[in-house]
């Protein structure tokens, strides 16, 4: 099962989703990319994933261009920008899914307030991707 998770910057939501899916089932071949990749994975995303026992420390944002022409069973967009740009993804795709999440990188406030937003989005990603896995992929693998 080949899965691509798309977002705009590939610095938080798509990175968290990719890492979470990989942790669920090693049989899943999961990648993430961005339509406009950031320079680095957001440090708050790295921190909140570490709290959940998942290491994003060595990850880097990647461009969707590197995946064009490759076949995927499912492409999942996790933000409005990537959902809007998804038709530009020209690789062979069996199924497209959109699971929208707030952009935690837009959070403002103190460090603890921003970190709380990242935790909330992380937990929402965990819940929705776990549900998708349980309902659609777990029994099919």
mmCIF file of the C-alpha atoms, coordinates in Angstrom:
data_MODEL
# 
_entry.id   MODEL 
# 
loop_
_atom_site.group_PDB 
_atom_site.id 
_atom_site.type_symbol 
_atom_site.label_atom_id 
_atom_site.label_alt_id 
_atom_site.label_comp_id 
_atom_site.label_asym_id 
_atom_site.label_entity_id 
_atom_site.label_seq_id 
_atom_site.pdbx_PDB_ins_code 
_atom_site.Cartn_x 
_atom_site.Cartn_y 
_atom_site.Cartn_z 
_atom_site.occupancy 
_atom_site.B_iso_or_equiv 
_atom_site.pdbx_formal_charge 
_atom_site.auth_seq_id 
_atom_site.auth_comp_id 
_atom_site.auth_asym_id 
_atom_site.auth_atom_id 
_atom_site.pdbx_PDB_model_num 
ATOM 1   C CA . UNK A 1 1   ? 0.000   0.000  0.000   1.00 0.00 ? 1   UNK A CA 1 
ATOM 2   C CA . UNK A 1 2   ? 1.671   3.211  -1.206  1.00 0.00 ? 2   UNK A CA 1 
ATOM 3   C CA . UNK A 1 3   ? 0.422   6.430  0.377   1.00 0.00 ? 3   UNK A CA 1 
ATOM 4   C CA . UNK A 1 4   ? 1.411   10.055 -0.226  1.00 0.00 ? 4   UNK A CA 1 
ATOM 5   C CA . UNK A 1 5   ? 0.402   12.746 2.274   1.00 0.00 ? 5   UNK A CA 1 
ATOM 6   C CA . UNK A 1 6   ? 0.362   16.243 0.773   1.00 0.00 ? 6   UNK A CA 1 
ATOM 7   C CA . UNK A 1 7   ? 0.360   19.670 2.352   1.00 0.00 ? 7   UNK A CA 1 
ATOM 8   C CA . UNK A 1 8   ? 1.637   23.069 1.348   1.00 0.00 ? 8   UNK A CA 1 
ATOM 9   C CA . UNK A 1 9   ? 4.899   23.329 3.319   1.00 0.00 ? 9   UNK A CA 1 
ATOM 10  C CA . UNK A 1 10  ? 5.498   19.700 4.363   1.00 0.00 ? 10  UNK A CA 1 
ATOM 11  C CA . UNK A 1 11  ? 6.772   21.074 7.663   1.00 0.00 ? 11  UNK A CA 1 
ATOM 12  C CA . UNK A 1 12  ? 4.141   19.971 10.194  1.00 0.00 ? 12  UNK A CA 1 
ATOM 13  C CA . UNK A 1 13  ? 0.808   18.295 9.370   1.00 0.00 ? 13  UNK A CA 1 
ATOM 14  C CA . UNK A 1 14  ? 1.956   16.056 6.516   1.00 0.00 ? 14  UNK A CA 1 
ATOM 15  C CA . UNK A 1 15  ? 5.160   15.142 8.377   1.00 0.00 ? 15  UNK A CA 1 
ATOM 16  C CA . UNK A 1 16  ? 3.162   14.186 11.485  1.00 0.00 ? 16  UNK A CA 1 
ATOM 17  C CA . UNK A 1 17  ? 0.688   12.164 9.417   1.00 0.00 ? 17  UNK A CA 1 
ATOM 18  C CA . UNK A 1 18  ? 3.442   10.318 7.547   1.00 0.00 ? 18  UNK A CA 1 
ATOM 19  C CA . UNK A 1 19  ? 5.290   9.439  10.738  1.00 0.00 ? 19  UNK A CA 1 
ATOM 20  C CA . UNK A 1 20  ? 2.122   8.344  12.487  1.00 0.00 ? 20  UNK A CA 1 
ATOM 21  C CA . UNK A 1 21  ? 1.061   6.061  9.620   1.00 0.00 ? 21  UNK A CA 1 
ATOM 22  C CA . UNK A 1 22  ? 4.550   4.535  9.489   1.00 0.00 ? 22  UNK A CA 1 
ATOM 23  C CA . UNK A 1 23  ? 4.328   3.820  13.216  1.00 0.00 ? 23  UNK A CA 1 
ATOM 24  C CA . UNK A 1 24  ? 0.944   2.096  12.798  1.00 0.00 ? 24  UNK A CA 1 
ATOM 25  C CA . UNK A 1 25  ? 1.979   -0.514 10.279  1.00 0.00 ? 25  UNK A CA 1 
ATOM 26  C CA . UNK A 1 26  ? 5.408   -1.174 8.744   1.00 0.00 ? 26  UNK A CA 1 
ATOM 27  C CA . UNK A 1 27  ? 3.695   -2.666 5.684   1.00 0.00 ? 27  UNK A CA 1 
ATOM 28  C CA . UNK A 1 28  ? 2.492   0.804  4.665   1.00 0.00 ? 28  UNK A CA 1 
ATOM 29  C CA . UNK A 1 29  ? 4.823   2.593  2.273   1.00 0.00 ? 29  UNK A CA 1 
ATOM 30  C CA . UNK A 1 30  ? 4.196   6.208  3.306   1.00 0.00 ? 30  UNK A CA 1 
ATOM 31  C CA . UNK A 1 31  ? 5.661   9.442  1.977   1.00 0.00 ? 31  UNK A CA 1 
ATOM 32  C CA . UNK A 1 32  ? 4.877   13.112 2.487   1.00 0.00 ? 32  UNK A CA 1 
ATOM 33  C CA . UNK A 1 33  ? 5.541   16.170 0.372   1.00 0.00 ? 33  UNK A CA 1 
ATOM 34  C CA . UNK A 1 34  ? 4.575   19.792 -0.073  1.00 0.00 ? 34  UNK A CA 1 
ATOM 35  C CA . UNK A 1 35  ? 3.433   21.935 -2.956  1.00 0.00 ? 35  UNK A CA 1 
ATOM 36  C CA . UNK A 1 36  ? 5.684   24.720 -1.591  1.00 0.00 ? 36  UNK A CA 1 
ATOM 37  C CA . UNK A 1 37  ? 8.095   22.954 0.784   1.00 0.00 ? 37  UNK A CA 1 
ATOM 38  C CA . UNK A 1 38  ? 9.467   24.847 3.783   1.00 0.00 ? 38  UNK A CA 1 
ATOM 39  C CA . UNK A 1 39  ? 13.159  24.970 4.594   1.00 0.00 ? 39  UNK A CA 1 
ATOM 40  C CA . UNK A 1 40  ? 12.834  22.710 7.631   1.00 0.00 ? 40  UNK A CA 1 
ATOM 41  C CA . UNK A 1 41  ? 10.371  20.677 9.643   1.00 0.00 ? 41  UNK A CA 1 
ATOM 42  C CA . UNK A 1 42  ? 8.748   22.979 12.181  1.00 0.00 ? 42  UNK A CA 1 
ATOM 43  C CA . UNK A 1 43  ? 10.531  22.625 15.565  1.00 0.00 ? 43  UNK A CA 1 
ATOM 44  C CA . UNK A 1 44  ? 7.177   22.593 17.389  1.00 0.00 ? 44  UNK A CA 1 
ATOM 45  C CA . UNK A 1 45  ? 6.087   19.630 15.254  1.00 0.00 ? 45  UNK A CA 1 
ATOM 46  C CA . UNK A 1 46  ? 9.315   17.831 16.128  1.00 0.00 ? 46  UNK A CA 1 
ATOM 47  C CA . UNK A 1 47  ? 8.758   18.529 19.843  1.00 0.00 ? 47  UNK A CA 1 
ATOM 48  C CA . UNK A 1 48  ? 5.123   17.408 20.049  1.00 0.00 ? 48  UNK A CA 1 
ATOM 49  C CA . UNK A 1 49  ? 5.827   14.262 18.044  1.00 0.00 ? 49  UNK A CA 1 
ATOM 50  C CA . UNK A 1 50  ? 8.730   13.476 20.375  1.00 0.00 ? 50  UNK A CA 1 
ATOM 51  C CA . UNK A 1 51  ? 6.253   13.750 23.268  1.00 0.00 ? 51  UNK A CA 1 
ATOM 52  C CA . UNK A 1 52  ? 4.232   11.049 21.486  1.00 0.00 ? 52  UNK A CA 1 
ATOM 53  C CA . UNK A 1 53  ? 7.312   8.847  21.075  1.00 0.00 ? 53  UNK A CA 1 
ATOM 54  C CA . UNK A 1 54  ? 7.863   9.544  17.364  1.00 0.00 ? 54  UNK A CA 1 
ATOM 55  C CA . UNK A 1 55  ? 11.109  11.085 16.104  1.00 0.00 ? 55  UNK A CA 1 
ATOM 56  C CA . UNK A 1 56  ? 10.909  13.711 13.354  1.00 0.00 ? 56  UNK A CA 1 
ATOM 57  C CA . UNK A 1 57  ? 14.382  15.076 14.093  1.00 0.00 ? 57  UNK A CA 1 
ATOM 58  C CA . UNK A 1 58  ? 16.015  13.822 10.901  1.00 0.00 ? 58  UNK A CA 1 
ATOM 59  C CA . UNK A 1 59  ? 13.119  14.610 8.564   1.00 0.00 ? 59  UNK A CA 1 
ATOM 60  C CA . UNK A 1 60  ? 13.198  17.280 5.876   1.00 0.00 ? 60  UNK A CA 1 
ATOM 61  C CA . UNK A 1 61  ? 10.463  18.853 3.764   1.00 0.00 ? 61  UNK A CA 1 
ATOM 62  C CA . UNK A 1 62  ? 10.214  17.492 0.225   1.00 0.00 ? 62  UNK A CA 1 
ATOM 63  C CA . UNK A 1 63  ? 8.602   18.825 -2.926  1.00 0.00 ? 63  UNK A CA 1 
ATOM 64  C CA . UNK A 1 64  ? 5.697   17.029 -4.550  1.00 0.00 ? 64  UNK A CA 1 
ATOM 65  C CA . UNK A 1 65  ? 7.655   17.355 -7.804  1.00 0.00 ? 65  UNK A CA 1 
ATOM 66  C CA . UNK A 1 66  ? 9.841   14.461 -6.651  1.00 0.00 ? 66  UNK A CA 1 
ATOM 67  C CA . UNK A 1 67  ? 6.816   12.168 -6.641  1.00 0.00 ? 67  UNK A CA 1 
ATOM 68  C CA . UNK A 1 68  ? 5.247   13.055 -9.974  1.00 0.00 ? 68  UNK A CA 1 
ATOM 69  C CA . UNK A 1 69  ? 4.924   10.052 -12.250 1.00 0.00 ? 69  UNK A CA 1 
ATOM 70  C CA . UNK A 1 70  ? 5.030   7.594  -9.331  1.00 0.00 ? 70  UNK A CA 1 
ATOM 71  C CA . UNK A 1 71  ? 2.002   5.439  -8.623  1.00 0.00 ? 71  UNK A CA 1 
ATOM 72  C CA . UNK A 1 72  ? 0.169   5.690  -5.289  1.00 0.00 ? 72  UNK A CA 1 
ATOM 73  C CA . UNK A 1 73  ? -2.786  3.781  -3.931  1.00 0.00 ? 73  UNK A CA 1 
ATOM 74  C CA . UNK A 1 74  ? -3.920  6.840  -1.987  1.00 0.00 ? 74  UNK A CA 1 
ATOM 75  C CA . UNK A 1 75  ? -3.002  10.529 -1.954  1.00 0.00 ? 75  UNK A CA 1 
ATOM 76  C CA . UNK A 1 76  ? -4.203  12.340 1.158   1.00 0.00 ? 76  UNK A CA 1 
ATOM 77  C CA . UNK A 1 77  ? -4.244  16.123 1.384   1.00 0.00 ? 77  UNK A CA 1 
ATOM 78  C CA . UNK A 1 78  ? -4.199  17.590 4.875   1.00 0.00 ? 78  UNK A CA 1 
ATOM 79  C CA . UNK A 1 79  ? -4.578  21.317 4.218   1.00 0.00 ? 79  UNK A CA 1 
ATOM 80  C CA . UNK A 1 80  ? -6.739  23.483 1.991   1.00 0.00 ? 80  UNK A CA 1 
ATOM 81  C CA . UNK A 1 81  ? -3.854  24.667 -0.179  1.00 0.00 ? 81  UNK A CA 1 
ATOM 82  C CA . UNK A 1 82  ? -2.735  21.159 -1.059  1.00 0.00 ? 82  UNK A CA 1 
ATOM 83  C CA . UNK A 1 83  ? -6.329  20.056 -1.633  1.00 0.00 ? 83  UNK A CA 1 
ATOM 84  C CA . UNK A 1 84  ? -6.820  22.898 -4.103  1.00 0.00 ? 84  UNK A CA 1 
ATOM 85  C CA . UNK A 1 85  ? -3.506  22.102 -5.846  1.00 0.00 ? 85  UNK A CA 1 
ATOM 86  C CA . UNK A 1 86  ? -3.976  18.327 -5.772  1.00 0.00 ? 86  UNK A CA 1 
ATOM 87  C CA . UNK A 1 87  ? -5.306  18.084 -9.352  1.00 0.00 ? 87  UNK A CA 1 
ATOM 88  C CA . UNK A 1 88  ? -1.811  19.217 -10.421 1.00 0.00 ? 88  UNK A CA 1 
ATOM 89  C CA . UNK A 1 89  ? -0.457  15.947 -9.016  1.00 0.00 ? 89  UNK A CA 1 
ATOM 90  C CA . UNK A 1 90  ? 0.026   13.978 -12.217 1.00 0.00 ? 90  UNK A CA 1 
ATOM 91  C CA . UNK A 1 91  ? 1.118   10.650 -10.827 1.00 0.00 ? 91  UNK A CA 1 
ATOM 92  C CA . UNK A 1 92  ? -1.092  7.580  -11.129 1.00 0.00 ? 92  UNK A CA 1 
ATOM 93  C CA . UNK A 1 93  ? -3.408  7.631  -8.088  1.00 0.00 ? 93  UNK A CA 1 
ATOM 94  C CA . UNK A 1 94  ? -6.105  5.099  -7.269  1.00 0.00 ? 94  UNK A CA 1 
ATOM 95  C CA . UNK A 1 95  ? -7.811  7.281  -4.674  1.00 0.00 ? 95  UNK A CA 1 
ATOM 96  C CA . UNK A 1 96  ? -7.672  10.846 -3.366  1.00 0.00 ? 96  UNK A CA 1 
ATOM 97  C CA . UNK A 1 97  ? -8.766  11.752 0.164   1.00 0.00 ? 97  UNK A CA 1 
ATOM 98  C CA . UNK A 1 98  ? -8.888  15.144 1.866   1.00 0.00 ? 98  UNK A CA 1 
ATOM 99  C CA . UNK A 1 99  ? -8.586  15.338 5.660   1.00 0.00 ? 99  UNK A CA 1 
ATOM 100 C CA . UNK A 1 100 ? -8.279  19.016 6.539   1.00 0.00 ? 100 UNK A CA 1 
ATOM 101 C CA . UNK A 1 101 ? -6.515  20.227 9.677   1.00 0.00 ? 101 UNK A CA 1 
ATOM 102 C CA . UNK A 1 102 ? -5.808  23.702 11.021  1.00 0.00 ? 102 UNK A CA 1 
ATOM 103 C CA . UNK A 1 103 ? -2.305  24.954 10.242  1.00 0.00 ? 103 UNK A CA 1 
ATOM 104 C CA . UNK A 1 104 ? -0.529  24.954 13.607  1.00 0.00 ? 104 UNK A CA 1 
ATOM 105 C CA . UNK A 1 105 ? 2.315   27.026 12.140  1.00 0.00 ? 105 UNK A CA 1 
ATOM 106 C CA . UNK A 1 106 ? -0.110  29.961 12.048  1.00 0.00 ? 106 UNK A CA 1 
ATOM 107 C CA . UNK A 1 107 ? -0.666  29.806 15.805  1.00 0.00 ? 107 UNK A CA 1 
ATOM 108 C CA . UNK A 1 108 ? 0.253   32.953 17.704  1.00 0.00 ? 108 UNK A CA 1 
ATOM 109 C CA . UNK A 1 109 ? 0.908   33.602 21.375  1.00 0.00 ? 109 UNK A CA 1 
ATOM 110 C CA . UNK A 1 110 ? 3.381   32.418 23.945  1.00 0.00 ? 110 UNK A CA 1 
ATOM 111 C CA . UNK A 1 111 ? 5.530   29.369 23.319  1.00 0.00 ? 111 UNK A CA 1 
ATOM 112 C CA . UNK A 1 112 ? 3.226   27.271 25.504  1.00 0.00 ? 112 UNK A CA 1 
ATOM 113 C CA . UNK A 1 113 ? 0.114   28.533 23.658  1.00 0.00 ? 113 UNK A CA 1 
ATOM 114 C CA . UNK A 1 114 ? 1.646   27.716 20.267  1.00 0.00 ? 114 UNK A CA 1 
ATOM 115 C CA . UNK A 1 115 ? 2.777   24.308 21.517  1.00 0.00 ? 115 UNK A CA 1 
ATOM 116 C CA . UNK A 1 116 ? -0.790  23.623 22.718  1.00 0.00 ? 116 UNK A CA 1 
ATOM 117 C CA . UNK A 1 117 ? -2.087  24.230 19.173  1.00 0.00 ? 117 UNK A CA 1 
ATOM 118 C CA . UNK A 1 118 ? 0.505   21.828 17.759  1.00 0.00 ? 118 UNK A CA 1 
ATOM 119 C CA . UNK A 1 119 ? -0.544  19.203 20.327  1.00 0.00 ? 119 UNK A CA 1 
ATOM 120 C CA . UNK A 1 120 ? -4.209  19.621 19.427  1.00 0.00 ? 120 UNK A CA 1 
ATOM 121 C CA . UNK A 1 121 ? -3.517  19.261 15.690  1.00 0.00 ? 121 UNK A CA 1 
ATOM 122 C CA . UNK A 1 122 ? -1.214  16.285 16.349  1.00 0.00 ? 122 UNK A CA 1 
ATOM 123 C CA . UNK A 1 123 ? -3.956  14.553 18.329  1.00 0.00 ? 123 UNK A CA 1 
ATOM 124 C CA . UNK A 1 124 ? -6.548  15.282 15.625  1.00 0.00 ? 124 UNK A CA 1 
ATOM 125 C CA . UNK A 1 125 ? -4.201  13.826 12.996  1.00 0.00 ? 125 UNK A CA 1 
ATOM 126 C CA . UNK A 1 126 ? -3.626  10.720 15.135  1.00 0.00 ? 126 UNK A CA 1 
ATOM 127 C CA . UNK A 1 127 ? -7.371  10.211 15.608  1.00 0.00 ? 127 UNK A CA 1 
ATOM 128 C CA . UNK A 1 128 ? -8.428  10.695 11.990  1.00 0.00 ? 128 UNK A CA 1 
ATOM 129 C CA . UNK A 1 129 ? -5.552  8.737  10.449  1.00 0.00 ? 129 UNK A CA 1 
ATOM 130 C CA . UNK A 1 130 ? -6.024  5.889  12.943  1.00 0.00 ? 130 UNK A CA 1 
ATOM 131 C CA . UNK A 1 131 ? -9.698  5.766  11.955  1.00 0.00 ? 131 UNK A CA 1 
ATOM 132 C CA . UNK A 1 132 ? -8.791  5.736  8.244   1.00 0.00 ? 132 UNK A CA 1 
ATOM 133 C CA . UNK A 1 133 ? -6.266  2.952  8.839   1.00 0.00 ? 133 UNK A CA 1 
ATOM 134 C CA . UNK A 1 134 ? -8.691  0.854  10.912  1.00 0.00 ? 134 UNK A CA 1 
ATOM 135 C CA . UNK A 1 135 ? -11.593 1.269  8.480   1.00 0.00 ? 135 UNK A CA 1 
ATOM 136 C CA . UNK A 1 136 ? -9.793  0.970  5.148   1.00 0.00 ? 136 UNK A CA 1 
ATOM 137 C CA . UNK A 1 137 ? -6.318  -0.499 5.289   1.00 0.00 ? 137 UNK A CA 1 
ATOM 138 C CA . UNK A 1 138 ? -5.866  -2.681 8.354   1.00 0.00 ? 138 UNK A CA 1 
ATOM 139 C CA . UNK A 1 139 ? -7.947  -5.574 7.063   1.00 0.00 ? 139 UNK A CA 1 
ATOM 140 C CA . UNK A 1 140 ? -6.745  -5.186 3.465   1.00 0.00 ? 140 UNK A CA 1 
ATOM 141 C CA . UNK A 1 141 ? -3.051  -5.632 4.195   1.00 0.00 ? 141 UNK A CA 1 
# 
